[in-house]
Amino acid sequence: MTGDSFDSQVGKLAALIVNSNKIVVFTGAGISTESGIPDFRSPGGIWSKYDPNLFTIQHFLNNDDARKLLWRVLSDDEFIPRNVEPNAAHNAVAELEELGRLDCVITQNVDYLHEEGGSNPDRVFHLHGTMGRAKCIKCETLYPMDEVRQWIEQGVDVPICKECNGLLKPDAVFFGENLPEYELSESQRRAQSCDLCIVIGSSLVVYPAALMPRYAVQSGAKLAIINRDRTDLDSYAEVCIHESAGQTMSRVMELVRKKL
């Protein structure tokens, strides 16, 4: 993308934001890779190193050796590195909320970088769950993942709930699991009632999460897409910017501040 076309598209997005009152931001792996969190599907990503079949809920529930292996893998820094920090794109999304323009963030990511970047946790909907905590599959008690990692580093093979002795599982959605019902229904409702949907860092190929921007467009909202690669929804978008999320959103918010 040339400098002129980049500036033109950034200007259009800034104008859309200024003229919108109920923005939904939909994010995927591309916003978090800029913070050092690895992608799953890209060449060299997680699924090129590990068999996705390892991460099925059936495998986890029915095989003790699989649980041990899975916890060893998931507690390693390769999945969600410790000490990663939100980047300029996360901060820009939080600024949209401060300006009163943001309705919510709908994310496919299993990190907490939106919240750490300043977004209100009540306005962030994790469609694929989160690796920031573990959950007992029996009594649903939640544990911070940092605490569970410490247990594993101290020699625990499979973490057990302190309340009921049930199995703990990362609170991310495994293959074969349904998406969390409340997050899914609330995300759909908000997507269908927004006036602008901004997609940041998603290839829009993972369903049903990728339906959310489609719901927005079908309900009359304008669509903007910031993603390094093209998506199937590019032709529906008022703005398409195939550049990095952090660089783009920083420039967009500079213009938004000048216009408000």
N, C-alpha and C positions, 0 to 999 in steps of 0.2 A: 504494500500500500504506500503510495507516495505521500510526502509530507502534506501537500495541499489537500488531498482527499481525506487524509487522517484528520486534519484540522476542520475540514468541512463536516465530516461525520461527527466529530466531537462536539462541534457547535450545534448541530441538529439535536444531539442527545441532551445537551445542556438546556436547550430551549424546551424540549419535551418535558424534562424534569421540572423546570420552572412553571410550566403550564399544567402540571399534574398535581393532584392532591392525595391520591391513594395509590402509591407505587408498591408493587410486589417485586422483590429481587429474587431470582431463582439462580442458585449457584451449584457448580459442579467442581470436579477435581482441579480444573484449570485455575481456580482462584487460590487453591491451597498449595499447588506445586511451587508457586512462587515463594512460599514460606519454607520449602524444603521437604514437604510431605510427598512421598512418591505416588504416582498415578498407578492405577490398577491395570488398565487395558492397553495403554500405549506400549510400543516396542520397548523392551527393557523394564517394563512395569512389573508389579507384583505377580500378575498371572503368568508372566513368562518365567518366573522363578518357582512358583508353587502351583500345584494342581488345584484348580478351583473346586474340584470334587471333595477336597479335604475340608472345605468350609461349608458343608451341608449340615443342616440341623440334625438330620438322621444320623450322620456320622458322629456328631458330637454326643448325642444322647445315648447311642447304643454301643459305643466302643471306648473302653477305658484307655487303651493305648492311643487312640485317636485324640482323646481329650488331653492327654499328657503332651502329645506332640503339638496340638493346637495351642495350648496355653504357652508352651515354650516359644512357639513362633510369634504369637500375638503379643507377648510381653516384651519381645525384642524391639529395639529401636527402629528396625527396618519398616515396621508398619506405621506407627505413629511415633516419630522421634520425640524424645523428651526435649524440653526447652525450645521448641519451635515457637515462633512469635507471629502474630498477625502481620500482614503486609499492608501496603497502601490501599489496596482494593478493599480489604476488610474495614479499614479505617474510614474509607469513603462511604461505604454502605452505612456505617454507624453515623456518619455525619448527615446522611439523608434523613435518618430518624431524628436527629437533633433539630433539623430544620422543619420538622413536622410534615415531611412529604412521604415518609415510608410507612406503609401499613404493616408489612412483615417481610421476613426472609424465609424462603423455602429452600432448604439445602439438601443435596444428595450426599454431602460429606459427613464423615463420622468423627470429625474433630470438633473442638470447641472454639475455633479461631474467630468466629463471628462474635461470640460472647466476649472473648478476651480482647477483641478489637473495639468493644464498646457497645455492641448491640444488646438491647434488652432481651434477656433469655426468654421472656414471655412472648416475644415477637419472632423467635427463631424456631422453625419447625424442621426437625431432623427426620426426613422421610426414611432414611436408612439406619436410624438409630445412631448410637455414638459409642466410640471406643474410650470415651472419657470416664466410663464407669462400668462396673459389673453388676449383674442382677441375679438374684437367686431364682431359679426356675420353679421353686416350690412356694416360697412365701413372698417373693418379689422385693425383698430387702435390697437396697442399692448400696454399693460400695465404691468409693473413688478408685479408679484404676491404678493410680499411683500407690495406693495402699496394697492392692492385690499384687502388683508387681513386686513390692517388697517381700511379700510372703513367698513368692516364687523364687526370688533371689536368695531367700533364706532356706530353700530346699523343699518347699511345698510343690508337689507335682500337679495336683488338681485342687484348686481352692474350694473350700466348703463354707457354707453360710454359718456364721456364728450364732444365728438365731434359731435355725431349725435343722441344721446339718444337710440342707439341700445343696445341690450342685450350683456353683456359680457359673455364669456364662457372660461373656462380653455383651453389653447392651446394644450391640450392632446387629443389624438384620442379617442372618445367615441365609444362604441359598436354601429354598424350601420353606422359609418362614414368610408369613404375611407381613406387609408393612404395618406399622403401628396405626391402629384404626383412627384414633383421634387426630393424629398428625395428618393422615391422609385426607380425612373428610374436611378438616379445617383448612388445609392447604387448598383443596378444591374450591371451597366456599370463597376463600379470599381471592384466589385467582380469577374466579368468575365475577368478582365485584370490584376489581381494580380498574384504574384508568390507564395505567402504564405498567408493563412487565419488562423488566430488564434481566436478560439472561447473561450471566457472567461465568465463563469457564466451563461450559457444559456442551458436549457433543450432541446432546438430546437423542441418545439412542437407547437409554436404559428406561424401560417402562415398568410400572405405571408412572414413575416420577416425571418422565418427560411429557406426560399429558398436561401438566400444569400450565406451561406457556400456551399450549393449544387451547385450553379452556379459556385463558385470558383473551386470546385473539377471537375465539368464537363468540365471546360475550361483548365484543366491541372495543376491547382495550388496544392501545398501541403497543407495538413490540419493538424492543431494541436488543441486539445480540452482540456481546463482546466475547469472542472466542477465536483462538488462533486458527482453527480449521473451520471450514464451512459446515453448515448444518442443514437438515432438511427443512427448517423453518426460515432460512434466510430470505426466501422470496416473499414471505409474509411480513418481514420486518421493515419498519420505517428507517432504521439505522442498523448497519452491519459493520462492525469493526474487527478485523482479523489481526489484532495486536495483543500485547500482554495486558492482563487485567489491571495490574497496579499502575502502569504508565497511563493507560487510558482513563481510568477512574480518577486519578489525581488531576489530570488535565480537565476532565469534565467538571469536577467540583470547583476548580479554580474559576471556570466560567460561570458556574451556577452562583457562586458567592458574589460575583460582580453584577449579576443580573437581578439578584434579590434585594 
